Amino acid sequence: MKKILILLSCVLILSCTQGASPTETINIENGIDKKKNVDFIELAKDISFVPLENFGKQSLIGDIYLLKEHGDSYYVCTNSTIISFNKHGKFLRQYGLPGRGPEEYSGYISDFDIKKGNIYIIANRHIYCYDTLNNFIFKDSVNFTQVSVLDDKIVGLVPPSDVICSEDHIIAKVYDDRIKEIDRIAIQESQDSISTDVKNLLAFQPFSNDGYSGLYIKEFLGEIIYNISSGFKVYPRFFLKMGKYQFPIEMFDFDKMDKWNEYYLVGNIFNTDKYLILSLQNGLMGKLQYLIYDKTSKDCFTPTDQNDNKGFYIDGIIFYPLYTCDNRIVGYIKPEDLIDQEIIKIKELQIIKNEIKLESNPVLVIISL
């Protein structure tokens, strides 16, 4: 098999290892401490709402774990199943076959993506491929738990143990439609800065391909977010200045769990032209907190509602972002939160409120920024 290390170039490799700087620094420390009352109505150019249809005896009741877009459809994952809806929220079909048969998957779904209409599902260290009509195509064992489609190729991050053992610092592999390795992605920085114990737990964390500017990755306890862009070029994109909230390596010990809530870890990022939105987790098990970084003003802050509750709100209703695509953020609001909101200014939301029930599926929210 032809082994290719995908790097910017030999010159750029040297510049990276000699301290190349990310293109943007974000003061996370100040942002966590700075609260600002923000309603997404104030930031958005346009907002639309898509109630997801209930179907038969099965439903999406509960939280949506992952969300992807492909063509004219939304694909949502609830850990154990993937379901598609059209852009009007009408149920299309369920993908995959949960079970223990040769064409079925067992365990929870760690990730999925869509390539040329085929659904690739990662579950229990296997990848399962189904076509647009949910016909089984193949399955194969894999050593990655996250998958992304970039440049019409399948990218999977290698497990931490492989990253540590690799002298070439391979962090991801590129595959064709049948999961045959065709390329590799390497990164030269930072591996010596993290202890062996932490490396064995998790070397790099991926952020889902946002459909906008490539795939982002970050060292688990590091402060640099790298971008794998079109052509599989890797470069440092954002430096997260965590300050006093940076999780110290020496504190990564279960005997010191009582101190973990003093620090934050990055859970996901949502990148658009004007804003970078980050989800942070307080310690390893604490609540999620969101930060907004305004690329124009360079201001970083924690959004809240009028009552100083942290989070994203639309017309006073809490909003959960999931996915970024083409300068839009797609997420959802829960039926119970919409029903509980007494005063609603947005006419479209008021109509939806009058039509849904507590047992209804979530309402997708598409925000153009």
Helices and strands as residue ranges (DSSP letters): E 5-6, H 10-17, E 24-26, H 28-33, E 35-37, H 40-43, E 46-51, E 66-70, E 73-77, E 82-86, E 91-95, E 109-115, E 118-123, E 126-130, E 136-141, E 147-150, E 153-157, H 160-165, E 170-175, E 181-186, G 191-193, H 196-201, E 204-207, E 215-219, E 224-228, E 234-240, G 243-245, G 249-251, G 254-262, E 264-271, E 275-282, E 288-294, E 300-304, E 312-314, E 317-325, E 328-333, H 335-340, H 347-355, E 363-368
